[in-house]
Amino acid sequence: MLTIDMPEKVREILHTLRDAGYEAYIVGGCVRDALLGREPNDWDITTSALPMQVKALFPHTVDTGLQHGTVTVIKGKEGFEVTTYRVDGVYEDGRHPKEVTFTPDLAQDLCRRDFTINAMAYSDSAGLVDLFGGREDMENRLIRAVGEPARRFEEDALRIMRAVRFAAQLGYSLEPRTMQSVKALAPTLSRISQERIRVELEKTILSDRPQMFRLMYETGITAQILPEFDRCMEMDQRNPHHCYNVGDHILASMENVRPDRVLRLTMLLHDIGKPDCLTTDERGVDHFYGHAERSMELAGAILRRLKYDNAAIRSVTTLVRDHDRAIRLTPAGVRRAVVRTGEDLFPLLLEVKRADMEAKSEFSREQNRAQYERLTEIYDGIVQRGDCLRLQDLAVKGADLMEAGVKPGPEMGGILQQMLEEVLAEPDHNNREYLLGNFLRRITDSKDTLVLTNG
């Protein structure tokens, strides 16, 4: 009989429930992940015991969702959700059932779940309970809805995105009837909150196969959640630097960057404004002048629509703005680029530029790679030397200027900024005596010239 290795605390909960005369199983994603040889993030437990019966068996519990049958059992510092077998009522809002009914029948509980790979249960005593062929679908690398696909998606439209997300995470395909229902019911995603859309979108692009985001386009999902991307998929790039249309270039660039939230979002949105910037010259070559700025504007609007936090919006829009900006390959030029983008974001910008470059055609690629290597070499030298890049690292502070007679305000800020500009060009000039002497002399000379002119 197949066995699944469970944490001891999970085993204790199952045994406690069974010793009291109830059925108990681990269920859902933890069973799927264990069969895949992955370490489950959560261990969900389902049982025939009613919520109050569960609470009576364990000394430390939290009422996570009693109306839906869920009690969290606390073991040490860990919590494990224990949910009573249930049958869902009518889904009136495309998300939640109007009511749930508890049932003593595991089969009734499993048949309400979304996909066969998530509808398996396991216990040491009963082994694997797989009523809908989930294990076979895993062997065939298929995402299949439990029962009638349309009904599953009508109950909760977000399952439409979850189908694609699981396909991306696992490298599976959508079973034909499931695919058909995804396409037919994609418009119902308009009923889902932007916060829930964001979570599934992010899980998809952070998967090992971000290129499967294309499936969201092919099934009509992006038409509902990111129509700006559809325009990119329909926009060719007749330019020697490109071998893909805009949308496929975006997908290729996401493949070329590590699965970091800011990086993947940046690549998804870095060229999103290109359709608004298309011009074609007399030779028939396409150009997209100003697309970085337009993409930055659209990226900000899209991220706000998806309810992203301000820090993520700032990071992504800055990287989108600067992704195509030329950088002079001199220490001074790179230092100024670091200041413009931000010390925290510039290392990410280097990753963005590399991913963008590798998703283009072979035209000038070797030259571009050489320039990129030179850019990273110069930047590494700046970091190793600890070159001054911020006002905070300037050898002169505001107090030094006040002591020299400069009043706080715009004039002082302007002087400090000029000092930083000089130090960015000449790092050796970041010396208190040099900067004070040089700039105060300029101020004095400027005032003397003003007096002579007025006279």
C-alpha angles and dihedrals in degrees: 000000000000113000130200120203109230132185112267092244091056090048090051092053092050092048093048091053094045093046087056090056100262132119116246134179141165106245146187125001096009091058091047093049093045090053088050091053093249128132107249117233092212135021109214118192128203124196145173089233116105118240095258090048089054091050091051092056099052128054096214120045139145123215096235097166113340092171088062094040099255126139123172112223113208117217112178104311095335130091125210122192114230114190129187118237105266146177116220121229127214116323103224099171101039089251116051130041112240088232140352129221121208116231135187090219118096091196092061090052094049095048092063093060124106109241134015092242088059096044100074126108132194141192133168091243101044100029120209118353107201111164098162104043098260094151092050090049088052090053089049091043094236135147106213127174117236109253116331109010095208091055092050091051094044089055092056118003091198087074085074089067092039089059091059092040093056090046089054095045095047102030091241133142128235114256108244098250091045090050091050092053092046090056094044096048101036090106089065088071085085086080093060122093118251091238092061091043089053093053094053093041091053094047089052097051092042092056123104088256107049089159087075086075080089087074088064088059094045093051095047095250096122090052085068103035105025111014089165088071092055089060089054092052088055095048118093121204109217094188130115091235092062135063098175137055113257095267096048090046088055091051092048091049091052088055090054097058130068119258098268117140097231093043096049092045089049092053091046090054105027094100099024091117097054096099088062093052105048119138127163122209128217091272092057094253116144121229131185104199113184093013094132092059092044090047089051090054093048093043090056092049093047094048091048089049089053090050097244119170120260094249092056092046092051093048097046097043092048092051092046090050093051101035094099099029114123116239122204108240095230127099090250092048092050093045090054090048090052091052092047095050097032131254091256095052103037095083087053090048089058089055091047092051092050093049091048092048094049091052092060132082126283089257107122090344096135091050090048092049091051091051090048091051090050090050093053091045092054092045092050089053091051091052094046093050092045093230115195109261103157139053087241089063095048114118089228121067132193090258089059091056093046089053088053091053102264112138120227113260140068093331092057092046090050092051093050091049091051089050090052091050090054092048091049087057095039114022091186089067091070090107123124097222094045095048095045093046095045099045098038088051089053091050091050092047090049092053092046091051090050092052093049091049093050090048 
